[in-house]
Amino acid sequence: MSYDILSTIKSPADLKSLSDEQLEQLCAEIREKLIDIVSVNGGHLSSNLGTVELTVALHKVFDCPRDSVVFDVGHQSYTHKMLTGRYDRIDTIRREGGLSGFPKRCESEYDAFIAGHASTSISAALGIAEAKLLENDDSYTIAVIGDGSLTGGMAYEGMNNAGRYKKNFIIILNDNRMSISRNVGAMARYLSSIRMQPWYLRLKSGTERALNKIPFFGSPVGTVLKRSKAKVKHVMYRHTIFDKLGLSYYGPVDGHNMEELTNALNALKKSKDPALLHVVTKKGKGYKYAEDDSTSYHGVGSFNVDTGEPISSKENFSSVFGGHLCSLAENDSKICAVTAAMAAGTGLKDFAKLYRDRFFDVGIAEEHAVTFASGLAVSGMLPVFAVYSTFLQRGYDQLIHDAAMQGAHLTLAIDRAGVVGEDGETHQGLFDVSMLNSIPGSVVYSPCYFDGLRNSLTAAIYTADSLAAVRYPRGGESDRPDGYETENINYDIWGDKESDTLIVTYGRLFTEAVKARDIVKENGRDICILKLCRIKPIDPAAVEFAKGFKRILFFEEGMRSGSVADIMRDKLDELGYDGSFTIRAIDNVFVQHASVQSSLKTLGLDADSMAEAVR
């Protein structure tokens, strides 16, 4: 397809002169480009396809970057990037050195706030709006938030304050009935009831117009009439929850009708009260496979555009976790699974079908998930909370206060641990170890292979009696060296025990260490590798074994501060170790988007870097 109009858009100003027909053509070209680039680079497809018209309308009506648009989560920002001077680089999205798959302030002045996690946009946008007010800036601030993000409590904390704001503040509610999977909970049902009652909105609009024509005749008669108008409104129609929070509610509007969208947005510009526009969209709009299965096409790898089939698919840690949890639950009715709107991503779809009464999707609400699971635990259940490492960060206080402090036996299945690759800095799973190391009594496993994951999960559920975690990387398992059999639950030793040099590591970095050993052996020397599986607490026998080496090099795919390496060095010091101890971990930086292997190389955690460090 030729991109006759899209290729001419250098900034949002170029949208102002386009006709309705040209805007429709532009939206079609954007959809075609989205499908093309995501099929090659991978990324978030369904969410971007669903917000094309909304994004075009926003940039046509408002004056960005003077007006600020804050995207919640940010995975729907690809169209925004094409319209804000980045079309010529859009093919680099999610590639090393290219555009990020999420908004980034350092990437463009049009990106008002970094995003990657849910439910943050209203709070961030309100802060921006208040700062403008202090500077006498009368530009608009718009938060774009999905109905899925409204399952997160922070969205209500933001709305609670936004209702008191008085000037040029707008919330766009993009309602596609989905987060990643179909939304759950009372808010989803509430929005559905609004969508199903268009008569309510017509009645509201007509009532407003009629009442606003009633003149005031001065005090005290005017005061009586004003109160009467409010009472008539209350009788004629019910306020929405948003009205009650102080936000003028408008909608629902067809999110794929450009005329409706632009008319609604222009009307909102004339209102000075804080407002919420309810826009109804279809996730995956314009690509049949994504429309039919928006969950699978929410975040995808490369795929065949004609068939929708992924270029490569193989068993991964998420599916192995889900399968093993199902097998354990078959024989134990106390096992429960908890997810924060990530049933598909964390491998729990089969569990949800087989054990519906013991499956709990709490929405995008990680804080609630931890405390809810702790409530299950103290009541005798065996809850397993499956969560991406990056999202577990949101429940840190609850892990301490609601789980560990009272000895709740909660198991965390931490998916996407370590470097995640192209999703970049907002999604890297690099902080969970430091977090959990700081929590008294917690037990943490970090296996390298599928069998280790199964064994670790069983141990976390049945051996640990407090907060326990099993962390594992994104994707499939790495190559297993010849002769390596079952992964032990505490630690393994691989290589020459008589060497004076020991590499210590855990998780998938073990495979990099094995490759490094092969490189070193080519130069006529050998080393030993200590692979930890239970990384908290470290088995004292593993520390005692390490003490016998002259040089120890610890490689860790996590933050240097609060690392396992730090703890092991302290343990060795307690034993009087007087050899060389070197730590290579991620120190005081956020890791940018790139392939996993490239990131490991940049961080000095790949096989070549390990071998060089040994040399």
N, C-alpha and C positions, 0 to 999 in steps of 0.2 A: 504493500500500500504506500502511496506517496503521501507525505505529510505537508500538504500545500499551505495550510494555515498554521499548524503547530510550529513548523520550522521558521515562521516569521515572527513568533512571539518572543520578544527579547526581555520584556518586563510586563507586569500587569497593565501598564498604561496602554499597551497595544490591544487590550480587550475592549476598551471603551468605545471604539468606533465600529465594532463588529455588529452586523445585523443578526437577527434571531436565527436566520438560516445558517449563517456563518458560525454562530455559536454551537449549533447542533452539529455541524460538520466538524468543528474543533473537538467536541466531546467524542465523536466517533473516532477521530484520529488518535486522541489520547488513549482511548481504550485499546486500540490496535497496538499502539506503542507499548502500553503496559504489558499486554500479553506477550509481546515479542521479547522485551528485555527480561521479564521474570522467567520466561521459559528457558532462557540461557543462563542468567545469573542466579536464579532462585530468588526468594524473597516473599513479601506479603502481597498476594494477588487479590483475594476476595475483597479485602477491606479497601484497597485502592480502586477497584472497579466499581464499588458501591458508592464512592464519594466524588466521582468525576464532576457531575453537574453542580454539586454543592460547592466544590472548590472553585470551579470556574465562576459561579455566581458571586462568591465571596470576593474574588479578585476583580470582578467587573464592577461591583457596587461600592466596595471600600477602596481606600487609597493607601495600600501597603507600600513601603514599610512604615509610613507615618501611623496608619492604623495597624494595630498589632493583632495577629491571629495566633492563638496558642492551641496547638493540637494535643489532645489527650492521647497517650500511648505513642502516637507519632507514626505508627505503621501505615497510616493512610496518607502520607505526605508526598508520595511520588509525583502526583499531579501538581501539587503545590510547587515542587522543585522545577518541573518542566515550565511552569508559567512565570517563574521568578529568575530568569536568566541562566538557568542551568540545563536547558534542553540539549545543548551541544555536548554535555558531559553525562547525560542520563544513562548512556550505555555503560558507564563505569560504576554504576551504583552497586554497592556492596563488594566492590573489588578493591584490593589493596591500593591505596593512594587515590581512590576515586570517591565518589559521593557516598555519604552514609545513607543507610536505609531508614534513618530517623532524622528529625530536625536537629540541627547543631548550630548554635549561635556563632561559632567560629567559622562556619562554612558560608553563611550568607546573612546579610542584614535583615532579610525577610524571615528568618527563623528566630522568632521572638523568645523561645525557651526550649531547652533541650528536653526530649521526651523519650520514653522507652518503657516506663511503668505506668499503670493505669490510675485514674482518679485524681490526677495532680493538676489538671488544666484550670479548673475554676479557681483554686487557691493561687496559682501562679499568675493567672490573668488578673485577678483582683489586686494582687500586689503591684502589677504593672500599672493598672488603672489608677490606683491610689498615688503611685509615684508621679504619674502624669498630672493628677489634680494638684499635687504640691508644686509642680512646675508650671501651673496655669496652661497646661496643654489640653486642648479640648478634642483631641482625636479619639477614635473609638478603640475599644479593646474587646476582642471576641474570643471566647473559649469554645472550642469544638470538642464535644464529648459524646461518646457512644453510650447507648443504653446499657451495654455490658459494664461499662465503668461506673454506672450508677449503682452497681452492687457493692462498690467499695465505699467504706464509711467516710473517707476523706472528701469525697464529692459533696457530702451533706455538710461537713464542717465548712467547706468553702461556700456552699449556698446559704448556710446559716448567716454568714457575714455579708455575702453579696447582696442580700435583700435590703441591706441598710445603705448600700451605695447608691448615689443619686444621679450619676451622669455618664452617658455613653458607654454603658457596660452591657454586653449581650452574651448570652449562652446559647449556643446551637446544640440541640440534642439530636444527634444522628441515630435514629431508631431503626435498626435493621433486625431486631429481635434476637440478635446473636452477640456473644462475646467472641469466643472461638467456636465453642459449641453453642447450642440453643440456651438462651438465658434462663435462669431459674429464680424462684423467689417471688415475694410479694410485689416488688417494684415491676418485675416483668409482667405480672398479671394486671397491675394498675395501668401501665402504659398500653397494654392490650385493650383495656376497657375504654381508654380515651380514643384509641384508633377506631374502635368499633362504634363510636357515638358521634358521628359528624353532625347530627342534629343539634347536639349540645353546643357546638361551636357556632353554628348558624344562629341559634337562639341567643347566644351570648353576644355576638356581634350586633344583631338587630336590637337587642335590649340596650346595649351601650349607646348606639346611635340615637335611639328614641329618648333615653334619659338625659343624654348630653344636650338635647335641644330645650330642656326645661330651664328657664332662666332663673337666676337668683335675684331677689328683691332687697337684699341687704339684711343685716342682723337686726333682730334675732330670727326673722322669718327665713332668711337664707340658710341659717344654721339648721333649722328644722327640716327644710327641703333637702339639704345635703345629706342629712342623716336618713331621710326617707328614701333618697335614691339608693343609698347603700343597702337598706333593708329590702327594697324591691329587687335589687340585683341578687341578693342572697336567696330570696324566695324563687326568683325566675330560673336561676341556675346555680349549681354548686361550684365553688371555687376549686381549682386543682390544688394539689399539695404545693406546687410551685408558687401559685398566687399566695397561699398562706405563708410561704417563706419570704414574701415581699417581692417576688419576681412576676412581672406581667407576662402571662402565658399567651402564646400565639401558636396556632396550628391545630391539627397536624397539616403539614404541607407536603405535597408530592415531591420528594427529593430528586426525582428525575425529570421534572417539568421546569425548564429554565424560566419560563414566564412567571410561574407561581413563585419560584425561589427569588427571582430578582424583585418582584413586586413586594414580597414579604420583607426582604432585607431593606429595601428602600423605605418601607413603612416604618421599620424599626429604627432607622436612622433619624426619623423625625421625633421619636419618643425619647424623652430624657430619663425616664424611669428604667431601672434595671429590668431586663426582659429575657425571656426564654422562648426560643423558637423551636418547635417540635417538628423535625423533618423526618419523614418516613422513606427509607431507601431499601434496596435489595442488595444484599451482600453477594458479590460475584457478578453483578449486572453486566450483561453483554458477552459473557463467555459461558456457553451451555454447561460445560463440565463444572465450572465454579458455581454457577447458579444452582445446579442440582446437588452439589456437595460442597458447600462453602467452607465446611470445617476442614476437609482435606486440603483445600486450596487456600486456606488462611495463610499458612507459611509453608512454602514448598521449595524443593530443590528444582533443578532443571527438569523440563518435561517436554514431551512431544506435543506441539500445539494442535496438530490434527486429531490426535487420539486422546490427549490428556494424560497419557501414561508417563510415569516418571522415567527418567533416563536410567537411573539405577535404583534398585531397592533391595535391601538385604536386612537380615535380622539385626536388631539393635538393642542397646541396653534397656530402653524403655519397654519394648515388647517382652523381653526376657523377664524384667521385673514384674510386669503385669501378669504374665503367665504363671510365674512362681507364686505370686501372691494368691492367685486363684486356686492353685493346687493346695496351698496351706489352708485357705479358707474353706475348702471342701471338707476338711477334717476338723475344723475348729470354728464353731459358730460365734466365737467371741471376736474374731478378726473383722475389723471394719476398715474401709478405705475412705479417705477424705481427700478432696481435691478443691482447688480454688479456680474453677472454670477451666480446668486443663485435663479433662478426662482423656481426650484423645492424645494430647501431647505427652502425657505421662504414662500412657499404656494401660489405662484403666477401663477402656471401653468394654472389654469382655467381663470384667468384674462387675461393672454396672448392670450388665444384662443378666449375669448368673446370680448375683446376690444383691438384688435391688434394695432390700430392706437394710442392708449393711453398707450401702454406698451413699456417700454424702457429698454432693457438689454444692458448696456454699457460696458460689459466685466469686468475683474478683475481690476477695477479702481475706488475705493471708493472715492478718492479725486475728480475725475472728476464727479462722480455721485452726490455728494453733490452740487457742483457748477452748474452742468447741471440742477439739480432739482431747485436750487435757481433761475436760469434763467427762468424756467417754471413758478415759483411762482411770480416773479416780472412782468410777462407778463399776469397774470390773471388766470393761471391754479392752481389746487389744487394737487400738487405732493405729493406722499407718497413714501419715500425711505425705502424699506424693506431690512434690513441688520443685520447680526449677530453682537452682541455686540463687540466681539473681533475684527471684521473688521472695525467697526465704528471708532476705535482708529486711523485709518489711515487718517481719514478726519477731524481731530480736528481743524486744521488751517482753513479749508474751512467752518466748522460750525461757527467759529467766524467771519472770514473776509467776506465770501461770502453769508452767510445766516443771522446770528443774527445781524451783524453790520448794515445791510441795511433793517432790518425788514422784510425779506422774510418769507412768511408764508409757511414753509416747515414742513411736518410731517414725523417724523422718526418712523418706526415700528421696534423696536429693539428686535430681536429674540435672543434666547439663552442667556438671561440676567441672571446673577448670576452664581453659580457653574454649570459647564456643565458635570462634571464626567470624563469619561475615556479618553477623548481627551486631558485633562491635561492643563498644565500651559500656553501653547501658545493659547489656545482657551477659557479660562475662561472668562466669561462676567462680570468682577468685577470692571471695571474702568469707565463704561459709566456714572454712577451717579455722580462721582467726576468730570468728564469732564463737564457734563451738568450743574452741580451746579455752576461751575465757569463762565458760559456764561450768561451775563445779558439778562433778558427778556425771557429766555427759560421757557417752561412749561413742566413738566414731570409727567406722570402717571405710576403707577406700580401695576396693578390689580393682584388679586389672582386667580380669576375664569374666565371662558369663558364669562359669561355675563358682568363681569367687563371689559374684553378686548373689547367687542363690544361697550359698553357705552363709554369707554375711547377713542377708536379710533374715534367714532363719535364726541366726544367733542374736540379732538385734531384737527380735520379737520374743524369743524364748529364753535367752541367757541373760541379757541385760535386765535390770530391774529399775531403771531410771530413764532419763531422756537418752535415746539411742538414735544414731544416724548411719545410713549407708549412702555414700556419695559415689556417683559414677558419671562418666563423660557422655557427651552427645555422640550418637552414631553407633557403629559396630565395634567389636573388639579388635585389638591389634594382633599381629602375628605372634604366635606362641613359639618360642625357641624349641628346636628338636630336643627331645628328652625331658622337657618340662611337663609334668603331669598335673595333678590336682593342685589348685591354689590353696595354700594353707590359710587358716583363719587369722593367725597372728602375724607371722612373717615367714619369708622364704630366703634361702641363701643360694646364690647362683655364681659359679665361677671358681676361681682359684683361691681357696681359703688360706693358702700359704703366701699369697701376695702381700706386699706392704701397703697396698692402696685399696680402699673400699669406697664404692659408690653406694650411697643410701638414697632411696627414693620410694615413691608409692604411686598407685594408680597406673595410668597408661604410660607414664614416663619410664616404667620398667622396661618396656619394649625399646625405648630410645637408649636406655642404659645397656641393654643387651647388644644393640647395634654398635654402640660406642666401644664395648669390650671387643667385638670382632675387629673394629678398626685398629684398636691398640694392639691386638694380637698379631696383626699383619706386620707390625714393627718389632715383633720379637718379645713382647712382654704380655703379662696377663694381669687381670685385676679381679676383684671379687665384688659382687653386688648383693646388698642387703635390701630386699624388697619388703617393705612393711605393708600389711593389710589392715590390721587394727592400729590406727594412728593415734588414738586416745582411748585409754592410756597405752603408751608404748610398752610392749612386753619387756620386763627387766632382763630377760635372757638375751633379747636382741641387743640391748645396750651393752651388756657384758661381752657379747660376741664382738661388737664394734670396737670395744676398748683395746682389742689385740692388734689393731692396725696402726701403722705409723702415720698414714695420711687418710683422712676421711673427707669425701666431697659429698655434700648433701644437695640434691637437686629437687626443687619443689615447685609445682605448678599452682602457686597460690601466693598470697601476699607475704612479704618478708616479716612484717610486724605481726607477732602472734603466731608464727609458723611452727610446724612440727619440728623443723630443724632447730629452732631456738630451744624448744623443750628438750630435745635430745642432747644438744650441747650442754645444757644445764645438768642433765642426768650424768653425762660423761664427766663433767667437772666434779660432781659429787663422788665419783669413783676414782678421782685422782688422775684422769687422763691427761697426758702431757704431749700428745702428738698434735699434728696439724688438723684443724677442722675448718673447712671452707663451706660457706653457704651460698648457693645461687638460687634466688627466688625473685619474685616480682617486687620491686622496691620503689614505693612512692610514686607510681605512675598509674594512669588508666590506660588499658590496652585497647588500641584502635582496631577497626575492622580489617581483617585480612583472612586468608585461609588459616586453618589451625596449624598446619605444618610451617607456613611462613612465619606465623606469630611465635611458634616455639623457637624457630631459628633466631628471630630478632631478639628474643628474651634470653638466648643462650641456653635453651633447654632441649635442643635437638641432639641427635647422636653425634654429629660433627663437633658441636660445641662442647659436649661432654668429653669427647676424646681429646680435644685440644686442651681442655682444662686439666685432664690427667697428664698429658704430655708436659 
